[in-house]
Amino acid sequence: MAKVLHDRQKEILKTIVELYLKNDKPVSSDEVLENSNIKASSATIRNDMQKLQKLGYIYQQHSSGGRIPTDSALKIYFQMIKDAYNQEDTHIDIPKKYKFYDLNLMFQSLSELISNTLEGLVIFEYPNPKYVYITRVTVTPLMETNNVITILTNLGLAVSRTVEIYGLPPSKELENILNNGLVGKSFHSLFMFLSAPKFETEDLRVTNFIEILGHLTSEFNRKKYIISGLEKIISQSIPDLEAIEALASMVENDTIKEGIFKLLDFTDDIEILFGEDLNSKALKKMVFFYTTYKLNADPLGRVLFITQKYCNYEKNYYF
């Protein structure tokens, strides 16, 4: 059965959430009346609060205490904020003039900016390989026995790997071969090629070419996330040690991050989840804000921001 709230109940719920976020203490019916423009009696307010409690939007720690908003209430409140701002596009766009920009540096700078401003943990997912295209390959002699091969991409990302020259043509010839074979192709297509069954050949040049591709694509996959701000969570005035331990494990373990990102949609808006939505008791006091970053219409990846559940939702949305 749908939990439909009428306007007065929505206003009461909004007031309870805002007062609790501001004062960090349970909210009474008298406080709701004093801090809102609701034209109703105290008895009517108390009656509506009882209904909100039965619907699971607020709860009491004890029978004579005030009310505390639940995760469901915070989701409704966040939707109210989004409706009020009514922003058409809240995803992050990659700057159009990105060709001379170090995308790694941009991600790192942006993640640090978000973390420092909003006081939380930021995780940038690396770009989807479907939309990362090779624009040029360079081969630079390093020593008598080694070359450095660098792949440049449409996003400004560069992937480099040092390889032995044994069995390979001279550097300039190798550079021409790689450019002719790779320019215009996406990393996704390279992954598909390398994962396909291999035909056997005694041609050392073909074998070495496939090996080079394997080295370069593994380097692309080596770094999947850019992370900033765990110390912001740790430095909270009343730290939750269980949550800190869970977040530290998330930061260190890509498998945990992958499991969480699988639950996140590619969305043009900013959405939220709570620890309980992720079946994590350790993170039940945390909120997860997420959105998509794009280049033109292509969804490159997602951005996840984690902070204390009872935070400034308006600031986190509008930023």
N, C-alpha and C positions, 0 to 999 in steps of 0.2 A: 504494500500500500504506500502510495507516494506521501511524503511528509510535506504537505502544502502549508505554508505559513501566510497569514494575512499581514497587511502592511504594519500594523501595530506590533505584532510579534516579531517581525523582521527588525523593526526599530529597537525594540527591547533587546533582542539578541545582539544587534550591532553595538548598543550602548554597553552591554555586559562585557563584550569582547574588548572594546576600546578601554574601558575602565580597568579591566584585568591586565591588559598589556601595559597600561600606564602605571598602575600602582602595585601590581603583583600580589594582590590579595583578593579573596572572594568578594563578590558584589551583592549588596542587599537590594531589596525592592525600593527602599527609600533613596538609595544612591542612584538607581535608574531614574526615578522620578525627578531628582534634583539635577541630573546631568543630561536631560533630554528635553525635547519639546513635545513630548507625548501628552495629550490632553485626556487624561484618564485618572481615576482614583487609585489610591494605593492598593486597595483590594483588587481592582482589575489588573493592576500590574502583577500582584502576587499570583493571581489566578493564571495569567498568561505564562508566568515563569514556571508554574507547576506543569503546564502543558508542554513547555519547552523541555523540561526535565524528563517528562514521560517519553518524549520523542527522541531523547538521547543527545540533545544539543548542549545541555548544561548539567552539572551535577553538584551535590553538596558533600563535603567531607564529613559533616555531622548535621543532624536534623535542625539545629538552631543557627547554622552558619549560612553565609552567603553562597552565591553560585560561582562555579568555575566553568569556562567554556571548554567543550570537548573538541576533538579533531574535526568532527562534522561541522561544528559551529565555525571553526576557523576557516574551513573550506567555503562555507557560505559567505563569511565576511570577506574573504579574498575575492570571491566572485563579485561581491558588491563593489569592491575597489576597482576591479576591471571594468565593470559596467559603468562606473562613474567616470573613469578616464576615457573609456571607449576608444582605445588606440587600435587602429586597424592593423598595424604591423609592430610587433614587439620582439620579433626575432632579431638576431644580430647579423648585419650584412658585412661581408668582407669589402673593404674599400675598393672602388673600381680601379684606382691607380695603384695596383698591388705589385706590378712587375718588378719594381726596384726595391721592394720591401721584403725584409726577412720575416717570413710568416711565423717562424718559431719565436722570434723576438716579439712580434706583435701579440701572439697568444700569451706569452709569458707576461708581457707588460699589462695586457688587458686583464688577465687573471689576478695579477697583483693589485691592480686598481680596484677591481670588484671586491676582492678580499679585504683590502684596507678600508674601503668606504663602507662596506656592509658588515664587516666584522664576522667573517665566516670562512669556510673551506670552499675553494673553487676547483672544479675538475673539468678541463676541456678535453673532449674526445677528438682524436686526430682525424683529419679529413677522410671521407669515404673515398677509397681508391678508385671508384667508378668515375670520379670527377677530377682526378689528378692525372693530367696528361703530360707526357714527355715533350719538351720543346727543344732540347739540345743535349748532346753528350760530349763531354771533353775527356781526353786521355792525356795525362801529364806525366812525363818520365820523372820518377822520383829518385831511383838509384839504378845501377846497372842491371839489377835483377827485378825491379818492381816499377809498376805504373800506378798512378792514382786515377781511377775512373769516377767521374762525377756526372750524375744525371740532374739536369735542371728541369723544372716543371712549370706549368701554367700558373700555379699558386705562389711561386717564389720559393717553394720548398726545394732544397738541394740534398741529394743523397750521394755520399762518396764512399768509396771502398778501395783499399790498396790490394793489388793482385800481383802475383808473380808473372813475369813475361814469358816464362817457358811455354813453348807451344803456341804462342800468339804471334800475329804479324806485327810489324813495326807500329809504333804508337799512332802515327798519322793515318796509316792504313786501317788500323783497328778503330780509330775514331770515326772514319768514314763508314766503315761497316756497321758500327753501332748506330750512328745517326740514320743511315739508310733503313735499318731494321726497326728502330725504336721510336723515332720522332712521330708524334701524332697518336701514339698508342697510350692507353690508360694503364695504370698499375694493375687494375682489376684484370685486364686482358692478359697481362704478364703472369699474374697468379694463376689464371685459368690454364694458360699454356704450360706452366711449370707443374701443375697438378695433374695434367693429362698423362696417360700412359706413354712412356718414352720408347721410341723406336731405337733399335740397336744400330750403331754405326762405328766403323773403325776410323772415320775422319776425325782427327784430333782437333781440327778447327771447330767443328760442330760441337764436339764434346766440351771444349773449353768455353765456347760461346754460351752454352746452356749453364755451365758452371758459373760464369760471370753473372748471368741474369739471376741465378739463385743467390749469389752473394749480395747483389744490389737490392733485390726485393726483400731479403731477410733484414737488411739494414733499414728499409722503409718500415717494416713491421716491428722493429726493435722498440720503438718509442710509440706507444699508443695513446698516452695521456700527458697533459701538462697540468701540474697540480700546484696550488698555492694556498697557504692560510691555515694549515693545521694548528699552528701556534696561536691563531686567533681563538680557536675553540679551547685550547689548553689554558689560555690566559683569562678565561671567563672568571668572574669574581667567585662563583660557586661552581667549580668544575664537577662534571659528572664523570668519575673515573671509568666507569663501565662504558660510557659513550666514547670517551677519548680512546680507550683501548680498541673499541670496534672501528672507529674512524681511522686510527693508525694502521690497523690491519687492512682496511680498505685502500689506504694510500699505498701500502707496500705490495699488495697482492692484486695483480691485474685480473685474476679470475673472479675475485669478489666484485671489482668494478664492472667487469663484463656482465655479470649476473644482474647488477642493478640497471645498467644501461639497456639491457634487453627489455626491461619493463617500461622504458620511457618512449613515448611516441615522438615522431618527428612533427613538432607542432609549431605553428606560426605565432602562437600566443605563449605566455608564461603560465606554466601549470605547477601544482604543488602535490607532494606526497608526504606522508609522515612515516616514522619508523614502523608503526604498526601495519601500514600498508605493505611494507616490505617484510613483514613477519619477523621483525627484529625488536625484541624486548629491550636490548641494550640501547637502541636508538629511538625509543618511544618519545623522548623529550626533544627530538630533532625534527626540523622541517627541511624538505628537499625542494628547492625551486629549480625548474629546468625549462630550457627553450632550445631552439635550433639556430645554428648560424648558417648562412647561405652565401653563395656567389650567384648573382642573378636569381634564377628560380631553382637552382640546384641545392638541395639540402646536404651540406658538407659534413655536418656532425652536430653534436649536442653539447650544451654547457649545463653543468650541474652546480648549484650553489647550496651549501648546507650550513645551517645555523640553528640557534636555539628556537624551539617551537614558539615560545611566546616572545616574538620579536616585532619590529616595526614593519608590518606587511605593506603599508602604503609606500614607504621608502624603498623597500626591496622590489616592489613592482615598478614604480616610476623611474628608478635609476636605470 
